[in-house]
Amino acid sequence: MHQPPINQHAISTDNIGTSRRSVLQRSALGVGSLGLLNLLQHEQTTAAESQALATSLSSRPTHFVPRAKRVIHFFLNGGPSHVDTFDPKPMLKRFSGRTVSDNPATERKTGAALPSPFRFRKYGQSGIEVSEIFQRTAAHIDDIAVIRSMHAEVPNHEPSLMLMNCGDSVQTRPSFGAWTLYGLGTENQNLPGFVAMCPGGLPIKDTENWQAGFLPGSFQGTYVDSQHKELNRLIENIEHPHISRRAQRKQLDLLAKWNARHKADRYDDRLEARIQSYELAFRMQQDAAEAFDVSREPKHVQEMYGTGIHGRQTLIARRLLERGVRFVQLWHGAGQPWDNHSNIQTEHRKLAGQIDQPIAALLTDLKQSGMLEDTLVLWGGEFGRTPTVELASDGKPINGRDHNHYGFSVWLAGGGIKGGTVYGATDEIGFKAEQNPTSVHDLHATMLHLLGLAHEQLTFRYAGRDFRLTDVHGNVIHDILS
């Protein structure tokens, strides 16, 4: 957000009659993209909600003993093909070039069975088969539980993104990260509790993917464009362009005096909530600069993650997690990069090559430091892809796959997960979940359970009813818990 220059000597106690709102707007404390300025925009915030805003980031007790304290989510937006990554289907070779009968309806026209162009082999003591394009990640398969029976609701990106991120494909709802922060608070008051990194721009549905919905705005994700290396480009307005940090401190102190005088005659916790948000943003300036600076890491660690964008953002994510950030979401890139309707062999190999090394490095790093024991790692997209080839408008195959919400895979690792596990299965060619069909609500319920939160008890009162992430659905998948 553009902010006009400020004369840092213009504000004095002599102007005590000045409107508090105008001063807040003019003082421009340099926190625009940290997701905090929206607190000034909602003048109808209720007193109860404002009180929640003022204390929302405080760490709070769980419903029961948690197995995990934090979450990192690798989001392969666009929809990775499960039959080319973590769900091998040798029957596709038998049906290659042949039309498969009784296929469910898809968004686009598809034709004959398309065998995976990638080689699968068994890894680890568990012997789970994984595609060659994720061979470095596969080296950690004994710490991973693969769910091969996920299903969504529709074969479209927008509703499926909302379902995976917010638990509802139609209505506006808080994101999983926002619910996590609401349930647990954060362990570091000087950093955002929920960070979403996406290099090069925003994914489909933009910031709705990490929205707070009807929860207080302080629970929303903070967006970071991780294509940049400079701090002031990673986080816009992290440093004020016109005044020093000392001058900003003086502004806040002056506002505190004004507010104390204001509150002496009346009760208004909305104002207190807003001022606390600015105090938080001020504290973030120094801590964020340190947390996002990967050059502080030893050279061998930087090389382990890789020097590309994804290596850098994954290393930043680890630095945030170890500093108490509760939820970090790593998107592959702007738009929907994994949406490979054509030339899937080239595109999937390229995309997997960008994240396989960073994911494996993170798992290695977390395990060596002991953090994997209480960090929950999630990998996946909004849906899978068809085992049949997509056809062009002229009916000719274009060597890609259409969207498939009937069956797909995700995997989990870390805190409380039984590694070396496969749960559920799709049919013989990978079109539809058949064994232990698993909904997104089941996945969310399981992750909340690992975080020490009972999904049926984590509720927020809104519009006359108690809402929860899993709505009226969801069952914990005990078979993948250690």
C-alpha positions as CSV (number, residue, x, y, z in Angstrom):
1,M,0.0,0.0,0.0
2,H,1.4,3.4,-0.9
3,Q,2.1,5.6,2.1
4,P,2.7,9.4,1.8
5,P,5.9,10.9,3.3
6,I,5.6,11.9,6.9
7,N,7.1,14.9,8.7
8,Q,8.4,13.1,11.8
9,H,8.5,16.4,13.7
10,A,4.9,17.4,13.0
11,I,3.3,15.3,15.8
12,S,3.4,16.7,19.3
13,T,1.4,16.6,22.4
14,D,0.2,20.1,21.5
15,N,-2.1,18.5,18.9
16,I,-3.9,16.4,21.5
17,G,-7.2,17.3,20.0
18,T,-6.4,15.6,16.7
19,S,-8.5,12.6,15.8
20,R,-7.0,9.3,16.8
21,R,-8.1,7.7,13.6
22,S,-6.4,10.4,11.4
23,V,-3.2,10.1,13.4
24,L,-3.2,6.3,13.0
25,Q,-3.8,6.7,9.3
26,R,-1.1,9.4,8.8
27,S,1.5,7.8,11.1
28,A,1.9,4.9,8.7
29,L,3.9,2.7,11.0
30,G,5.2,0.5,8.1
31,V,3.2,-2.7,8.6
32,G,1.0,-2.8,5.5
33,S,1.5,-6.3,4.3
34,L,1.7,-8.0,7.7
35,G,-2.1,-8.5,7.6
36,L,-2.7,-6.0,10.4
37,L,-4.0,-2.8,8.7
38,N,-7.3,-4.5,8.2
39,L,-7.9,-4.0,11.9
40,L,-8.4,-0.3,11.1
41,Q,-10.9,-1.1,8.4
42,H,-13.6,-2.9,10.4
43,E,-15.2,-0.1,12.4
44,Q,-18.2,-2.4,13.3
45,T,-16.0,-4.9,15.2
46,T,-17.9,-6.0,18.3
47,A,-16.4,-5.5,21.7
48,A,-16.1,-9.2,22.3
49,E,-14.3,-9.8,19.0
50,S,-12.0,-6.9,19.7
51,Q,-11.1,-8.4,23.0
52,A,-10.3,-11.6,21.2
53,L,-8.1,-9.7,18.8
54,A,-6.1,-8.1,21.6
55,T,-5.2,-11.5,23.1
56,S,-5.6,-13.8,20.1
57,L,-1.9,-14.6,19.6
58,S,-1.3,-15.7,23.1
59,S,-0.3,-19.4,23.4
60,R,-3.2,-21.3,24.9
61,P,-3.7,-24.9,26.3
62,T,-4.8,-27.7,24.1
63,H,-7.7,-30.1,24.6
64,F,-5.3,-33.0,25.3
65,V,-1.6,-33.6,25.0
66,P,-0.4,-32.7,21.5
67,R,1.9,-34.8,19.4
68,A,2.8,-31.9,17.2
69,K,3.3,-28.2,17.9
70,R,3.6,-26.7,14.5
71,V,2.7,-27.4,10.8
72,I,4.4,-27.0,7.5
73,H,2.3,-27.6,4.4
74,F,3.8,-28.1,0.9
75,F,1.0,-27.1,-1.4
76,L,1.4,-28.3,-5.0
77,N,-1.2,-26.0,-6.4
78,G,-2.8,-27.1,-9.6
79,G,-3.1,-30.8,-8.7
80,P,-0.2,-33.2,-8.9
81,S,-0.9,-36.6,-10.5
82,H,-1.0,-39.3,-7.8
83,V,-0.5,-42.1,-10.4
84,D,2.8,-40.4,-11.3
85,T,4.1,-39.7,-7.8
86,F,2.9,-41.8,-4.8
87,D,0.2,-44.2,-6.2
88,P,1.7,-46.6,-8.7
89,K,-0.7,-48.3,-11.1
90,P,0.9,-51.1,-13.1
91,M,-2.5,-51.9,-14.6
92,L,-2.3,-48.8,-16.7
93,K,0.3,-50.5,-18.8
94,R,-2.0,-53.4,-19.5
95,F,-4.8,-51.0,-20.6
96,S,-2.4,-48.6,-22.4
97,G,-4.0,-47.2,-25.5
98,R,-7.4,-48.8,-24.7
99,T,-10.5,-47.0,-23.6
100,V,-11.4,-47.9,-20.0
101,S,-15.1,-48.6,-19.5
102,D,-17.2,-47.1,-16.7
103,N,-15.0,-44.1,-16.1
104,P,-16.6,-41.4,-14.0
105,A,-17.3,-38.1,-15.6
106,T,-14.5,-35.6,-15.8
107,E,-14.3,-31.8,-16.5
108,R,-12.7,-32.4,-19.9
109,K,-12.9,-35.2,-22.3
110,T,-10.3,-38.0,-21.8
111,G,-9.5,-41.0,-23.8
112,A,-7.4,-44.2,-23.3
113,A,-5.5,-45.2,-20.2
114,L,-2.2,-43.4,-19.9
115,P,0.6,-45.3,-18.1
116,S,2.9,-43.3,-16.0
117,P,6.1,-42.3,-17.9
118,F,8.0,-42.5,-14.6
119,R,9.6,-45.5,-13.0
120,F,8.4,-46.5,-9.5
121,R,10.5,-48.5,-7.1
122,K,10.4,-49.6,-3.4
123,Y,12.1,-47.5,-0.8
124,G,13.1,-48.0,2.9
125,Q,12.3,-50.9,5.2
126,S,8.6,-50.4,4.5
127,G,9.1,-51.0,0.8
128,I,6.6,-48.4,-0.3
129,E,6.7,-47.6,-4.0
130,V,7.4,-44.0,-5.0
131,S,8.0,-42.4,-8.4
132,E,11.6,-41.6,-9.5
133,I,10.7,-37.9,-9.7
134,F,10.5,-37.8,-5.9
135,Q,13.4,-40.1,-5.1
136,R,15.0,-37.8,-2.6
137,T,11.8,-37.5,-0.6
138,A,11.3,-41.2,-1.0
139,A,14.5,-41.8,1.0
140,H,12.4,-40.7,4.0
141,I,9.5,-42.9,3.3
142,D,9.8,-44.7,6.6
143,D,8.9,-41.4,8.3
144,I,6.0,-40.8,5.9
145,A,2.3,-42.0,5.9
146,V,0.8,-41.9,2.4
147,I,-2.9,-41.5,2.1
148,R,-3.9,-42.9,-1.3
149,S,-7.7,-42.6,-0.9
150,M,-8.3,-38.9,-0.7
151,H,-11.3,-37.5,-2.5
152,A,-12.8,-34.0,-3.0
153,E,-16.2,-32.8,-4.2
154,V,-15.8,-31.3,-7.6
155,P,-13.2,-31.3,-10.4
156,N,-12.6,-27.5,-10.3
157,H,-9.7,-25.6,-8.8
158,E,-11.5,-22.8,-7.0
159,P,-13.9,-24.9,-4.9
160,S,-11.3,-27.6,-4.3
161,L,-8.7,-25.1,-3.1
162,M,-11.3,-23.7,-0.7
163,L,-12.2,-27.2,0.5
164,M,-8.6,-28.2,1.1
165,N,-7.6,-24.9,2.8
166,C,-10.9,-23.9,4.5
167,G,-13.0,-27.0,4.8
168,D,-15.8,-25.7,2.6
169,S,-15.9,-25.5,-1.2
170,V,-18.8,-22.9,-1.3
171,Q,-19.1,-20.7,1.7
172,T,-16.4,-18.3,3.0
173,R,-14.7,-20.0,6.0
174,P,-11.5,-19.5,8.0
175,S,-8.5,-21.4,6.6
176,F,-6.9,-24.3,8.4
177,G,-3.9,-22.2,9.4
178,A,-6.3,-19.6,10.9
179,W,-8.1,-22.3,12.9
180,T,-4.8,-23.6,14.1
181,L,-3.7,-20.2,15.3
182,Y,-7.0,-19.7,16.9
183,G,-6.8,-23.0,18.7
184,L,-3.1,-22.8,19.8
185,G,-2.0,-19.2,19.6
186,T,1.7,-18.6,18.7
187,E,4.9,-19.2,20.6
188,N,6.5,-16.0,19.3
189,Q,4.7,-12.7,19.9
190,N,7.2,-10.9,17.5
191,L,6.5,-12.9,14.3
192,P,3.3,-13.7,12.4
193,G,1.8,-16.9,13.7
194,F,0.7,-18.0,10.2
195,V,2.9,-17.4,7.1
196,A,2.0,-18.3,3.5
197,M,4.8,-18.1,1.0
198,C,4.2,-18.2,-2.8
199,P,7.0,-17.2,-5.2
200,G,6.1,-14.9,-8.1
201,G,2.6,-13.9,-7.0
202,L,-0.6,-15.4,-5.7
203,P,-2.3,-18.8,-6.4
204,I,-5.8,-19.2,-7.7
205,K,-8.3,-17.7,-5.2
206,D,-5.5,-15.4,-4.0
207,T,-5.5,-14.6,-0.3
208,E,-8.7,-16.4,0.3
209,N,-6.5,-19.5,0.7
210,W,-5.2,-18.2,4.0
211,Q,-8.1,-16.0,5.1
212,A,-9.4,-15.6,8.6
213,G,-13.0,-15.7,7.5
214,F,-15.2,-14.9,10.4
215,L,-12.4,-15.4,12.9
216,P,-10.7,-12.2,14.1
217,G,-8.4,-10.8,11.5
218,S,-5.2,-11.4,13.4
219,F,-5.5,-15.1,12.6
220,Q,-5.2,-14.6,8.8
221,G,-2.0,-15.7,7.1
222,T,0.8,-13.3,6.3
223,Y,1.7,-13.4,2.6
224,V,5.4,-13.5,1.6
225,D,6.5,-13.4,-2.1
226,S,9.5,-15.7,-1.7
227,Q,10.9,-15.0,-5.1
228,H,12.7,-12.0,-3.6
229,K,15.8,-12.1,-1.4
230,E,15.7,-8.5,0.0
231,L,13.7,-8.3,3.2
232,N,11.9,-5.1,2.1
233,R,10.6,-7.0,-1.0
234,L,9.8,-10.2,0.8
235,I,7.6,-8.3,3.2
236,E,6.3,-5.0,1.9
237,N,6.6,-2.0,4.3
238,I,8.6,-4.0,6.9
239,E,10.7,-0.9,7.2
240,H,9.4,2.6,7.1
241,P,10.8,4.5,4.1
242,H,10.8,7.9,5.8
243,I,11.3,7.8,9.5
244,S,13.6,5.9,11.8
245,R,12.6,3.1,14.2
246,R,13.3,5.4,17.1
247,A,10.8,7.9,15.7
248,Q,8.2,5.1,15.2
249,R,8.7,4.2,18.8
250,K,8.0,7.8,19.8
251,Q,4.8,7.7,17.7
252,L,3.6,4.6,19.5
253,D,4.4,6.1,22.9
254,L,2.5,9.2,22.1
255,L,-0.5,7.3,20.9
256,A,-0.4,5.3,24.1
257,K,-0.6,8.5,26.1
258,W,-3.5,9.7,24.1
259,N,-5.3,6.4,24.4
260,A,-4.8,6.3,28.1
261,R,-6.4,9.7,28.4
262,H,-9.2,8.6,26.1
263,K,-9.9,5.4,28.1
264,A,-9.9,7.2,31.4
265,D,-13.4,8.5,30.6
266,R,-14.8,5.6,28.6
267,Y,-14.5,1.9,27.8
268,D,-13.4,0.9,24.3
269,D,-11.4,-2.3,23.9
270,R,-11.6,-1.9,20.1
271,L,-9.0,0.8,20.2
272,E,-6.8,-1.2,22.6
273,A,-6.9,-4.1,20.1
274,R,-5.8,-1.9,17.2
275,I,-3.0,-0.3,19.2
276,Q,-1.7,-3.8,20.2
277,S,-1.6,-4.8,16.6
278,Y,0.7,-1.8,15.8
279,E,2.9,-2.7,18.8
280,L,3.2,-6.3,17.4
281,A,4.1,-5.0,14.0
282,F,6.8,-2.8,15.5
283,R,8.3,-5.7,17.3
284,M,8.2,-7.8,14.1
285,Q,10.6,-5.5,12.2
286,Q,13.7,-6.7,14.0
287,D,12.7,-10.4,14.4
288,A,11.5,-10.8,10.8
289,A,14.8,-9.4,9.5
290,E,16.7,-12.1,11.3
291,A,14.3,-14.9,10.6
292,F,14.2,-14.4,6.9
293,D,17.9,-14.0,6.4
294,V,19.1,-17.5,5.2
295,S,22.6,-16.2,4.8
296,R,23.0,-16.7,8.5
297,E,22.8,-20.5,8.0
298,P,26.0,-22.5,7.5
299,K,27.0,-23.0,3.9
300,H,26.5,-26.7,4.0
301,V,22.9,-26.2,5.2
302,Q,22.2,-23.8,2.4
303,E,23.7,-26.3,-0.1
304,M,21.6,-29.1,1.3
305,Y,18.4,-27.2,0.7
306,G,19.5,-25.9,-2.7
307,T,20.1,-22.4,-4.0
308,G,16.8,-22.1,-6.0
309,I,13.6,-20.3,-4.9
310,H,12.1,-23.4,-3.3
311,G,15.3,-24.3,-1.4
312,R,15.4,-20.8,0.0
313,Q,11.7,-20.6,1.0
314,T,11.8,-24.0,2.6
315,L,14.9,-23.0,4.6
316,I,13.1,-19.8,5.6
317,A,10.2,-21.9,6.7
318,R,12.4,-24.0,9.0
319,R,13.8,-20.8,10.5
320,L,10.3,-19.5,11.1
321,L,9.1,-22.8,12.7
322,E,12.0,-23.0,15.1
323,R,11.3,-19.4,16.2
324,G,7.8,-20.3,17.2
325,V,5.7,-19.6,14.1
326,R,2.8,-22.0,14.3
327,F,1.8,-22.6,10.7
328,V,3.8,-22.2,7.4
329,Q,2.3,-22.9,4.0
330,L,4.7,-23.2,1.0
331,W,3.0,-22.8,-2.3
332,H,4.7,-24.0,-5.5
333,G,4.1,-20.7,-7.4
334,A,1.6,-18.2,-8.7
335,G,-1.4,-19.5,-10.5
336,Q,-1.6,-23.3,-10.7
337,P,1.8,-24.7,-11.8
338,W,0.9,-28.4,-11.3
339,D,-2.1,-28.2,-13.6
340,N,-0.5,-30.2,-16.4
341,H,-3.3,-30.9,-18.9
342,S,-0.6,-31.6,-21.5
343,N,3.0,-32.8,-21.7
344,I,2.8,-34.1,-18.2
345,Q,6.1,-36.1,-18.4
346,T,8.2,-33.0,-19.0
347,E,6.2,-30.7,-16.7
348,H,5.9,-33.0,-13.7
349,R,9.6,-33.9,-13.9
350,K,10.5,-30.2,-13.9
351,L,8.2,-29.3,-11.1
352,A,9.2,-32.2,-8.9
353,G,12.8,-31.4,-9.5
354,Q,12.3,-28.0,-8.0
355,I,11.0,-29.2,-4.7
356,D,12.3,-32.8,-4.2
357,Q,15.6,-31.7,-2.8
358,P,14.2,-29.0,-0.5
359,I,11.6,-31.4,1.0
360,A,14.2,-34.1,1.6
361,A,16.5,-31.5,3.1
362,L,13.8,-30.3,5.5
363,L,13.0,-33.8,6.6
364,T,16.7,-34.5,7.2
365,D,17.1,-31.2,9.0
366,L,14.1,-31.6,11.3
367,K,15.1,-35.1,12.1
368,Q,18.6,-34.2,13.0
369,S,17.5,-31.3,15.2
370,G,14.7,-33.4,16.9
371,M,12.0,-31.1,15.6
372,L,10.4,-33.7,13.3
373,E,9.0,-35.3,16.5
374,D,6.7,-32.3,17.1
375,T,6.4,-30.8,13.6
376,L,3.6,-32.0,11.3
377,V,4.5,-32.0,7.6
378,L,1.8,-32.2,4.9
379,W,2.3,-32.6,1.2
380,G,-0.3,-32.5,-1.5
381,G,-2.6,-30.5,-3.8
382,E,-6.3,-29.7,-4.1
383,F,-7.0,-32.9,-6.1
384,G,-5.3,-35.5,-8.3
385,R,-5.3,-36.2,-12.0
386,T,-7.0,-38.7,-14.3
387,P,-5.3,-42.0,-15.2
388,T,-6.6,-41.5,-18.7
389,V,-5.1,-39.1,-21.3
390,E,-6.7,-35.7,-21.9
391,L,-8.0,-35.1,-25.4
392,A,-7.7,-31.9,-27.4
393,S,-10.7,-30.3,-29.1
394,D,-10.0,-32.4,-32.2
395,G,-10.1,-35.6,-30.2
396,K,-6.3,-36.2,-30.3
397,P,-4.4,-37.0,-27.1
398,I,-2.2,-34.2,-25.7
399,N,-0.2,-36.4,-23.3
400,G,-1.6,-34.8,-20.1
401,R,-4.2,-35.6,-17.5
402,D,-7.4,-33.9,-16.5
403,H,-8.5,-33.0,-12.9
404,N,-9.5,-35.9,-10.8
405,H,-11.3,-35.3,-7.5
406,Y,-12.5,-38.9,-7.2
407,G,-9.2,-40.2,-5.8
408,F,-5.8,-38.7,-5.1
409,S,-2.9,-38.9,-2.6
410,V,-1.4,-36.7,0.1
411,W,1.2,-37.6,2.6
412,L,2.0,-36.7,6.2
413,A,5.2,-36.9,8.2
414,G,6.5,-35.9,11.7
415,G,4.7,-35.4,15.0
416,G,2.5,-38.4,15.8
417,I,2.6,-40.0,12.3
418,K,3.2,-43.7,11.9
419,G,6.0,-43.7,9.2
420,G,6.3,-46.3,6.5
421,T,2.5,-46.5,6.3
422,V,0.1,-46.6,3.3
423,Y,-3.6,-45.9,4.1
424,G,-6.4,-46.5,1.7
425,A,-6.3,-47.2,-2.0
426,T,-7.8,-46.1,-5.3
427,D,-9.1,-48.6,-7.9
428,E,-6.8,-50.7,-10.1
429,I,-6.1,-47.8,-12.5
430,G,-6.3,-44.9,-9.9
431,F,-9.5,-43.2,-10.9
432,K,-11.5,-43.4,-7.7
433,A,-10.9,-44.0,-4.0
434,E,-12.1,-47.5,-3.1
435,Q,-10.5,-48.7,0.1
436,N,-11.0,-46.4,3.1
437,P,-12.1,-43.3,1.2
438,T,-10.8,-40.3,3.0
439,S,-12.4,-36.8,2.9
440,V,-10.7,-33.5,3.4
441,H,-12.6,-33.3,6.7
442,D,-11.0,-36.5,7.9
443,L,-7.6,-35.1,7.0
444,H,-8.3,-31.9,8.9
445,A,-9.7,-33.8,11.9
446,T,-6.6,-35.9,12.0
447,M,-4.2,-33.0,11.9
448,L,-6.1,-31.1,14.6
449,H,-6.0,-34.2,16.7
450,L,-2.2,-34.4,16.4
451,L,-2.1,-30.8,17.4
452,G,-4.0,-31.6,20.6
453,L,-7.3,-30.1,19.4
454,A,-10.5,-32.1,19.2
455,H,-12.1,-31.0,15.9
456,E,-15.6,-31.2,17.3
457,Q,-14.7,-28.9,20.2
458,L,-12.7,-26.3,18.4
459,T,-15.6,-24.0,17.6
460,F,-16.3,-20.3,17.0
461,R,-19.7,-18.6,17.5
462,Y,-20.8,-16.7,14.4
463,A,-24.2,-15.7,13.0
464,G,-26.0,-17.6,15.7
465,R,-24.3,-20.9,15.5
466,D,-21.0,-22.6,16.5
467,F,-18.8,-23.2,13.5
468,R,-15.8,-25.6,13.2
469,L,-13.3,-26.4,10.5
470,T,-14.8,-29.8,9.8
471,D,-18.4,-28.5,9.9
472,V,-20.5,-31.6,10.9
473,H,-18.1,-34.1,9.3
474,G,-14.7,-35.6,9.9
475,N,-13.2,-38.7,11.5
476,V,-9.7,-39.0,12.9
477,I,-7.6,-41.5,10.9
478,H,-6.2,-43.5,13.8
479,D,-4.5,-46.0,11.5
480,I,-1.8,-43.5,10.5
481,L,-1.0,-42.4,14.1
482,S,1.9,-43.8,16.0
